Amino acid sequence: MTDTSKVNKFHGTQGPFIIKPSPRVDKTFDIVGKTLEERYHVKHLTDTNTGSTLGYSHYDLYMDTDGKRVSSYTAYIKNRSKRKRNNLYILKNSEAVRILMKDHETPDKVHGHWCGGTEDRNNIVHNTGDSNSNSNSVNLETNYNSVEQTTKSNYNVNKTRSAVDTIVEEKLRVSTVEIRIGNLTAGKLFHPKVTKEIILSAGTINTPKILMNSGIGPTAPLLKKNIRLVKRLPVGENYWDHVHFQGLLFRTNDGMTEDETRYGGGAGILMSLLDDPARPNVEYQVNKFSKGTPVKQIITDLNNPAVEAQLNTTLAKYSVVRITPALVRPKSRGRVILGEYPTTDYPLIQGEYLKDPEDMFVMVDAILKIEQLQNVPEFKKNGFDPIILNYSPSCNSSLHTHNPSLYWACALTHLASSNWHPMGTCSLGQVVDDSFLVNSFDNLRVADASVIPVMSGHPNAAVALIAEYVADQLKAKYNSASGTISRVAVIMIVTIMTKLFK
């Protein structure tokens, strides 16, 4: 923390992340906060990291003294590059494809074929043991409706094992990771040996992709992709996100400049709209945009030309205030599944946003509560005028006049989107244990946002904490004299995302 007035037991000065208060350059955020305080008794917080989170405050930012964004890369790698390391090697232009088990010497003995390759997919026999033993092979072109039932009945570890009989008592070990260097057509594969552990940190989307391509995941979907099942776990399930809505807009005419809106920071409000007043389930973000701002900077996922034209007309004359509600404790759960060609295609995200009726109710209620601020004198005297967008012939300002709740529910189906906080696809308990080891494995861990089963806050700091915790465990386990892990001890698979989590 760079603000010495905030340094206390909740803030330090020696950590790798630099945090500073956001600049205060506009009165809009104070107006919204005071209006909420008057209408809903939402209190002002000088610091949201001191035990109380319900209220409104300005953001603290991951920002260095030069005004640049601080990321995990700048905090842990770039800013420490002068420190000589012999335990870190970063392989660029490469992709982890899958992980191979200890009892298989080659990729062919794990999957039988390269998924998405040229082999005949209707005639593949996968070996699970001695290649000369017919009893240890199974044709994967089978009746998939019976797969789960077959697996559930095969708990006797003394039986002859097959591709669907993999529930064993002994711990599994991984020995190799398959890595592609270069592009798909000209790239080369190589298989470095693992002497101690593999840590997957590929993120909520790509970590389950790697695990499922390795045979670790739900039974039927893997077998349909001709991937031999190694361990049945709900990998890819429990996907969730802090869904937000960027269509709650107000026009103002105060003439704020673009630089002020871009660098002026923002405000956040946490409120509880259901039965637990101690736990927030909605976060509001307040941002202001000067007239002339490109529409895609205000509504980042907008794909409706008619709506874009409406906003362009408004932005030609007015500044716009956006109050963005985000659902921070959603009940809806989705999943990440493999693409058509599992090792080469992007995984598919089935978000299932707002599928649970309670999630839709909370979001509509969150929007209506902001709309009701129009009757508060503080809002009126500062000229906040709501912008009601026409999304379709049946979802328009006329519907809003007659039935606001129905209008906003319709608007949410058009414009609700990810807040770039995806989590949960390798959840703690279901997929990994409290040491972040994948269940039934003794040298395969996951350290990223995919392990977080539920969380109302932004995940950035939590993910760094998970990584720190795993690093401490590894140092303790292998008892390195220098307190670090040998260069060949651990392979860490990391995907650097182009769009950083907030």
LOKENU-90999 format. One record per atom (N, C-alpha, C): x negated, y, z negated. Coordinates in steps of 0.05 Angstrom, whole numbers, plus 5000, padded with zeros to 4 digits. Each point is the difference from the previous one (the first is absolute). Layout:
BEGIN
XYZ;...
This chain:
BEGIN
498349765000;501750245000;498250255000;500550185020;498350245002;501050234982;502649984992;501150214983;499449934971;498150154988;499149944973;502250024979;502150165006;502250034981;501749754998;499749825020;501549755000;498449764991;497550044994;498349784991;500849924971;501049764997;500949894975;499949705001;501449864982;499849715000;501249885025;501650155015;501249905024;498350065025;498150184998;498350085022;497150004992;498349915019;497250014995;498550175021;497450004998;498450165019;497849835013;499849744994;497849845010;500849795021;502649975006;500849795018;499450075029;500349805018;499350045028;502050175015;502550014992;502050165013;500150294989;499950195017;500250284992;502950095003;501150124978;502850085000;500050304992;501850155014;500250284993;502950085003;500950214985;502750105004;500450125027;502549985011;500550125026;500250304997;499450155021;500250294999;502950094998;500550234987;502650114998;500150255018;501349985023;500050235018;502850095007;502049864990;502850075008;501949964977;502150154999;501949994978;502149785004;500149885024;502249815006;500149774980;497749894992;500049774983;501050084972;499350244991;501050094974;503150045001;501050105023;502850045003;501549744998;499049795015;501349744999;499949894972;497750024987;499749894973;501850144980;500250265001;501750154981;503049935005;500749965025;502749935007;500749724989;498249825002;500449734989;500250014969;498450174989;500150034971;502750124991;501050195015;502550124993;502449815004;499949855022;502349835008;499949734986;497749884998;499849724991;498249974975;499150224989;498350004976;497449845004;498950015025;497549885006;497850184990;498349894983;498050174987;497550045017;498650224995;497550065014;497749854986;498349875016;497749864989;497450135010;498350064981;497450115009;498149795009;500649744992;498249785008;501749754999;500249865023;501649755001;498549764990;497550034992;498449784991;499649994970;501850114985;499750024971;502149844985;501149805013;502049824987;502850055008;500750255008;502850065008;500050065030;501849865014;500050035029;502650125011;502150004984;502550115009;499950304999;500350135022;499850295001;498950095027;499350265002;498850105025;497450144994;498249985020;497350124997;498850025027;497850165002;498450005024;498249765001;499349915024;498349775003;497250064990;498749794990;497149995000;499049865025;497950105012;499149905026;497449854998;499749795017;497449885004;498450185019;498550194989;498750205017;497450084987;497950015016;497450084990;499750314998;497750094992;499750294996;499950155026;499649865023;500150135026;502849995013;502049904985;502749995010;500549765018;498349805000;500349765017;501349774984;501649845014;501349774988;498049804990;500449914976;498449794988;501449735003;498749815013;501149745005;498349794986;500849755001;498449794987;497349985015;499950065026;497549995014;498150224990;501050254999;498250214990;499349964971;501849904984;499549974971;498049784994;500249775015;498449774992;497649945019;500150105025;498049935019;498450245009;501450195013;498650235012;498550164979;501350074978;498750174980;498049854983;499849745004;497949854986;498049885019;499950095024;498349885021;497050044994;499350204984;497250044993;499049794980;501949874987;499249794981;499349755016;497649904996;499249765015;501549764991;501149855019;501649764993;498849765015;499949774987;499449765015;502349804998;502350094991;502349824997;502450105017;499550175019;502350105016;499150015030;501649865016;499550015029;502750035013;500350215017;502550065013;499749925030;501749825009;500049915027;502150155015;499250175019;501950175015;501049855025;502250105011;501149895025;500549704998;501149924977;500549724996;502749964986;500949755002;502649944988;499949724988;500949974975;500349744987;502449865012;499749765010;502149865013;501449814980;498449844987;501249804981;497849904982;500849854979;498249894980;500149705003;497749874998;499949715002;499449874973;501249764996;499749874975;497449844998;499349934976;497449864995;499949735013;502349865001;500049725010;500349995031;499650225014;500150005029;497650145010;498549865017;497450105009;500350195024;502149975016;500450165024;502850115001;500550215015;502750105003;501949795011;499049825017;501849805012;501249814979;498649964979;501049824979;502050144982;500250265002;501950154984;502650035014;499950105024;502550065014;500449835025;498049855009;500349835023;499750165026;500750255000;499850165024;500050304992;499250165019;500050294996;502850105006;501450114979;502750095004;500250215021;501749975019;500350195022;498049945022;498749774999;498149935021;501349865023;498449845015;501049885025;500849714996;499849904975;500649714996;503049965003;500749755006;502849925003;501350004973;501850204995;501250034974;502049794994;500949855020;502049794995;498749734994;497449985000;498749744997;497650014982;500250144977;497750044983;500349834975;497949854995;499849844975;497850124983;500750074975;498150134982;498949794980;497449984998;498749824981;499850134973;500749854979;499750104973;497949864984;498749805012;497949864986;498149885020;499449744997;498349865019;501350005028;498650095020;501250025027;500549735012;498849794988;500549735010;502449864987;501250134981;502249884985;502650105010;501649835012;502650085010;501950074978;499649894976;501950054978;499750284990;497850145006;499650274990;500550215020;501649955020;500750205020;503050025003;500950235009;502850055004;500550175024;501949935016;500850165023;501750234990;499150255005;501450234990;502450085017;500549875022;502550055014;502149824987;501250104979;501749844983;502650144994;501749894984;502550134993;499550194977;499850265006;499250194980;502250044978;502449935006;502150024979;499549824977;498549785004;499549814979;497350054986;498550205010;497350044989;500050074971;501650204992;500050094972;500949774982;502049845008;501049794983;497849784997;498649955023;497849804999;497950094981;499250265001;497950104983;500849984971;502550074993;500950004973;500049724988;500349805017;500149734989;497249874997;497950135011;497449885000;498350104977;500849974976;498550094977;498049794989;500249755010;498249794990;497450035015;497950084985;497450065013;498649745009;501049774991;498849755008;500949905027;502150135011;501049925026;497950085022;500349875023;498450085023;500750295008;498150175002;500650285006;500550045030;501750195005;500550085028;500050315001;500750115023;500050295003;502050144982;502149844992;502150124983;499849904971;498049844994;499749894973;497450114989;500150244990;497550144992;500050094971;502049924985;500150104972;498149824983;497750104992;498049854986;499350144974;498949854982;499450114974;497250134999;498149905016;497350114999;500050285014;498150164992;499750275012;498949975028;501050175018;498950015027;497850205001;498149955019;497850195004;499850075030;499450265005;499550085027;497050015004;499149945025;497249985005;499050185022;501850095018;499250155023;502250195008;499250235011;502050185012;499350035029;502149995016;499750035029;500350305007;497950115012;500050295007;499650045030;501650175011;499750085028;498650265002;497850025014;498550255005;500550095028;500950245004;500550115026;503049965007;500750045026;502849985008;500949725004;502649975007;501149735002;498949845023;499450145022;499149865024;497049935000;498450194991;497149965000;498849964973;501650014979;499049974973;499049724994;498349984980;498949754992;500949934972;500249744994;500849904974;497549904985;500050054974;497949874984;501249944973;498749824986;501149884975;498050014978;499750234986;498150024977;500949824977;498149874987;500649834978;500550164974;501849904984;500650134975;498749854977;498150124986;498749864978;501550044974;501550214997;501550044976;503050065005;500750245009;502850075003;500650175024;502550005008;501050185020;502150184987;499850265005;502050194990;501450125024;502649965002;501650125021;501050274992;499250215015;501050274995;500850125026;501649855015;500850095027;502650164999;501250024977;502550164998;502549845000;502250134994;502649874998;500949865025;499150105024;500949895025;498149785010;497450064999;498049815011;499049784982;500150054974;499349784981;501849765004;502750035000;501649765006;499649885027;499350165020;499449895026;497649814999;497950094986;497649834998;500749744985;501450034977;500749764984;501749815016;502050105014;501849825014;498549875023;498350145014;498449875021;498049794989;499650024973;498349804987;501549774989;502749995004;501649794990;501150044972;499850244990;501050074973;502550185003;502349884994;502450165004;502549824999;502350105010;502549855000;499949775020;501249784994;499649755016;501050035028;502650035004;501249985026;498950205020;499750264993;498950195020;497249925009;498349894982;497349935009;500049765019;501649814993;500149765018;501250075027;501850195001;501150085026;497850145017;498050104987;497850125015;497749805004;500549754994;498049795002;497550064982;500650104976;497850054981;500349794978;498049854995;500149794979;500350134973;501949904984;500450114973;497949914981;498650184987;498049944980;501250044972;501550224996;501250054975;502650155004;502249904989;502650135003;500350224979;500050255009;500450234983;501750215015;501450174985;501850205014;498450245010;497949955015;498350215012;501750155021;499950265000;501550165018;502850084991;501049864979;502650074989;499750234980;502250104990;500150214980;498950275010;500050045026;499150255011;501850234991;498950224991;501750224992;498450265003;501550225000;498750265005;501750224986;498850234995;501550234990;501350145024;502349915007;501450115024;500850294994;499550175020;500750284996;501750115023;501150244996;501850125020;499150295005;499350075024;498950265006;502050195014;502649934998;502050155013;501550204983;499250034975;501350194982;498550275001;501150185017;498550245007;501650254994;498650224994;501250264995;498450215016;501450195012;498550225013;499850244982;497850145003;499650254985;498850205019;499850254991;499050215018;497950174987;498249884984;498150164985;497450055015;499749885024;497750065017;497349894990;500149774988;497549874991;498249925023;497450034998;498249935022;499449705001;499049915023;499549725003;497749914982;497950164996;497949924982;500949964972;501950174991;501049984973;501649744997;501649925020;501549764998;498349755002;497950025016;498349775004;498249944976;499050214988;498049964978;501050074973;502650064998;501050104975;500949794980;499649745007;500849794982;503049965000;501049874979;502849954999;500849944971;502649944997;501049944973;501349725000;500049874978;501349744997;501950004977;502349865004;502049984979;500649714997;499949894975;500949734995;502550014983;502149855009;502550004986;501049724999;501649944979;501449754998;503050045005;501049865020;502850045008;501849774992;498949804987;501749774991;500049984970;500049764989;500649964972;497650024981;497650045011;497750004983;498650275001;500750184982;498950275001;497050024996;498849794990;497150004994;498349935025;501349895020;498549905023;501050145026;498350155013;500950135025;500549805022;502050045016;500449835023;500150165026;499850274998;499950175023;497850214997;498550045020;498050215001;500850205022;500050254994;500450215021;497350135005;499450045025;497750165008;501050255014;498950234991;500950255011;497750125017;500650055025;498050115019;501350235016;498450195007;501050225016;498450035026;501450075022;498850025026;500750275012;498050135012;500550265012;501549985026;501250215009;501449995026;497949955022;500949845020;498249925021;498549744995;500349884976;498849754994;501049785018;498449835012;501049785017;501849824983;502249925013;502049844986;498849744988;498149875015;498949754991;498350034975;499350244992;498750044975;502050014977;502550055006;502050024979;501449734997;500849875022;501249735000;498149835016;498249864986;497849865013;500849765017;502349884994;500849765015;502450055017;500450255009;502450075016;499749905028;502049855009;500149915028;502750065012;501150234995;502650085010;499750285013;499850015027;499650255014;502150214993;502549924996;502250194994;499550144973;499249844980;499450114974;497550195002;498049915015;497650175003;500750275012;501850005020;500850255012;501550184980;501749894983;501450164980;498050134981;498049854991;498050114982;498250215013;499449965025;498350205014;501450265001;502750005004;501550255000;499950144973;500249854979;499850114973;497250114994;497949855008;497350074993;499050245016;501550075022;499250245015;500650254984;501749984980;500850244985;499449994970;499949754989;499949984971;497749824991;499250044975;498449804986;501949784990;498949764994;501749784992;498849884974;501849954981;499249864975;501149715003;498349814996;500849725000;499849894972;502249894990;500149864975;500449715006;498049844995;499949725009;500549814977;502449874998;500349804980;498749735008;498849874981;498749745005;500949814978;500749765008;501049794982;497549864988;499550044974;497549894989;500449744985;502549914996;500549734989;502149865017;499449955025;502049875017;500549714993;502449915005;500749724997;499649835025;500250145023;499849865026;497249895003;499849765012;497449875005;500049905029;497750045013;499749905027;497849795001;498649995023;497949805003;498250075023;497649895000;498150025022;499749725012;500449985026;499749745013;498050015023;499149775009;498149995022;501350075026;498450125018;500950055027;500149755017;500650045026;500349775018;497449845002;497850145003;497449874999;498650094975;500149834979;499450084973;497350134995;497949905013;497450114994;499350255015;501450065022;499450235017;502150224999;502549934995;502150205000;500150144972;501050255001;500650134974;502249854986;499849984973;502349884985;502550175003;502249884995;502650145002;501050074973;501150244996;501050104975;503050005001;501349854983;502950014997;500650144974;500250275001;500150164976;502549974983;502349955013;502649984986;500550244982;499250245009;500450244984;503050054995;500650064975;502750074991;502049785005;499149755003;501849785004;501749954975;498950034977;501549964975;501950244997;502649964995;501950224998;499250214979;498849914978;499250194979;497950205010;498249915017;498050185011;501350225017;502049935016;501450205016;501550194982;501349894979;501550174982;498150214986;497749914991;498150174986;499050225019;499449935025;499050205018;502150215008;502549915004;502150195006;500550184976;500049894977;500450164975;497750204997;497649925006;497750184998;500350245019;501049955024;500450225019;502250184991;502249894990;502350164992;499250184976;498349904983;499250164977;498550255008;498449975021;498650245011;501950185014;501949895015;502050175013;501650174980;500549894977;501650144980;498550244988;497450025006;498450234990;500850265015;501449975022;500950245015;501850184983;501349884980;501850164983;498650134976;497449954997;498450114978;499050285009;500450214984;499250275007;497150025010;498149854988;497250025008;499649935029;501549795009;499949925028;501350215018;502350094992;501550195017;498450265005;498950114979;498850265003;497449995016;498849765003;497649975016;500549905028;502650005008;500749955028;499449725011;500449794983;499749735010;502649925015;499749955026;502449935016;499649725011;501849814994;499649725009;500149975030;498449825011;500149935028;501349735003;502349995013;501549755004;499549925029;498649785003;499349905027;502149825011;500350015027;501849825014;498449765011;500249774987;498449775008;501349855024;502650005001;501549865020;502850125001;501649935020;502850105001;501649934975;499449784987;501649934976;498550074974;497650105002;498550074976;499150295003;501850184994;499650285006;501050184978;499950275005;500750194980;503049984992;501649925019;502949964994;500449784979;498649785003;500149794980;499050104973;497950165001;498950114975;502150174985;501550155015;502150174988;502249844987;500849785013;502249844990;499249794979;497649895004;499149784982;496950014998;498950174982;497150034998;498649734994;501149844983;498749754993;499749825025;502149985016;499949835024;498050125020;499950265002;498150125018;497249944993;499350034974;497349954992;499249715002;501949824994;499549715004;499349955030;501550135017;499549975029;497350125007;499450234989;497450135006;497749834991;500349864978;497949834990;499449775019;502149905013;499549785019;498450105024;500150265006;498550125022;497250084992;499650084975;497550144994;498549904975;501149814985;498549894977;497549865011;497750034987;497649895011;498049944977;497849875008;497949934981;498750254989;499349994974;498350204988;497149935000;499349795016;497349905002;498949904973;501849874985;499249874975;500849715000;499549855021;500849725001;498549834979;501449824987;498849834979;501549734999;498949824984;501449774991;499849745015;498749995023;500149765017;498349774990;498350054980;498549784986;500350054970;502450004991;500750114973;498649854977;499450164980;498949894975;502049804989;499049764993;501849804989;500849805021;501250105022;501049825021;497749905018;498150175007;497949935018;497250004986;499650204983;497450014985;500550004970;497949914985;500349994971;498950274988;499850004974;499250254987;497050075004;498549835012;497350065009;499950075029;502350015013;500350055028;498849785018;499749774988;499449765016;502549895013;499949935025;502349875013;500649744985;502549964994;500949774985;498949745013;498849834983;498949745007;497250025013;498950245002;497350045011;498250104978;497449925001;498250104979;497950195011;500150075026;498050195011;501250185022;502650054999;501450175019;501750204985;499450255002;501550214986;501150205020;502050154990;501250225015;499850254982;499050225012;499750254985;500950235018;502650035002;501250235015;502950044991;501450175014;502850074992;501949765003;499249805015;501849775004;500649854974;498450034979;500449854976;502050144981;500750255006;501750164982;502949925004;501349884980;502849915003;502050224998;499550204983;501850234997;498450234988;500650255009;498550234990;501450255009;500650184981;501450245008;498250235008;497449984994;498150215008;498749955026;498450195009;498449965024;497849804995;499449825019;498349774995;497050065002;499250235009;497250055006;498149944976;500650124977;498349964977;500249714990;502449895001;500449724991;498349805016;499850055026;498449825017;497150024993;499050244995;497350044992;499549864973;501950014982;499749884974;499949695003;501749895018;499949715005;497349925010;498950155018;497349945011;497950024978;500150204983;498150034978;500249754981;502549924995;500549784982;498849745011;500549955026;498949765012;496950015001;498950235005;497150035000;498849934972;501350104980;499149944972;500249704995;502149875009;500349714996;497849855014;499450085024;497849865015;497450034986;499450244990;497450054986;499949834975;502249984986;500049844975;499849705007;501449915021;500049725006;497349905010;498750155016;497449915011;497650104985;500550174980;498050074980;497450095014;500250175019;497750115014;498450174981;497449974999;498350154981;500250305005;500350085025;500150285007;502850114998;502049834994;502750104999;501350025027;498749895021;501250015027;500149725011;501449975022;500349745012;497949975022;498949765002;498049945021;501250075028;498250085018;500950085027;501549785014;499449754995;501249785014;502249874983;500650114977;501949874982;502950045008;500750235008;502850075005;500350125027;502049905015;500850125025;502650154995;500050265005;502450164995;501150085027;502549935005;501250055026;501750254996;499350215014;501350264997;501050105027;502450095002;501050145023;500350294993;498650185014;500350294995;502350105017;502050104987;502450105013;499550285011;501150065024;499750275011;501850204986;502249904989;501850184985;499749924971;498850174984;499449944972;502650014984;500249834979;502250024982;499950264985;502350114994;500150254985;499249954971;
